Amino acid sequence: MIKLYCFGESGNAYKAALPLSLSGLDWEPVKVDFFGGEARSPEYRTLNNMGEVPVLVDGDVTITQSGVIQMYISEKTGKFGGSSEEEEREVLRWMFWDNHKMSSQCGVQRFLMNFLPEEKRPPEVIAFNAGRLNSAFKTLETALQGRDWLVGDGPTNADFSCCGYLFYPEPFGFLRNDWPEIDRWLKNIQSLDGWKHPYDLMPGRPSDRGL
């Protein structure tokens, strides 16, 4: 059975857990106590020397970084990678864009606004990130006009990458009602057989830590 080392608060882990859930592969989540420091422990570093989640372990195969895990799922199942060479390149284009322009900013902003003690939250950094995120949301909103999916006629890793943080309830500057095309697209993803909210798909949520 495939094991995915993850925790519910991680949007990057969700990018791997969601396609696993939709793929039909036999897998199970393994909780990483990230906020307790487990990912920085020497034991965990033997699993992933980058000290991050997610990590996928499939027999003798160990893979880190959500985008590479998504590609591995596609290799095993023939799903979600695009139906032509052109689509495969377009899927990768959106995955790279998301990792650089959107999810990285979503993750930082969500952490600063929710998981840091209030007195340590830097207003200038939060304001700067808000501007970058707004620009990213505009790019995604425009790309989805007249489209059900980012690439091709069905869900791909482009969709799973870009939606990684957008189902979370904690405030980080994203309100679905402000972005009708993104909201419609997220509903398409939610309608997929096997879709689950990140907190239902992976163990660990802020309430476990009294937040």
Buried (B, 14 or more C-beta within 10 A) or exposed (E): EBBBBBBBBBBBBBBBBBBBBBBEBEBEBBBBBBBEEBBEBEEBEEBBEEBBBBBBBBEEEEBBBBBEBBBBBBEBBEBBBBBEEEBBEBBBEBBEBBBEBBBBBBBBBBBBBBBEEEEEBEEEEBEEBBEBBEEBBEEBBEBBEEBBBBBBEBBBBBBBBBBBBBBBEBEBBBEEEEBEBBBBBBEBBEEBEEBBBBBEBBBBBBEBEEE
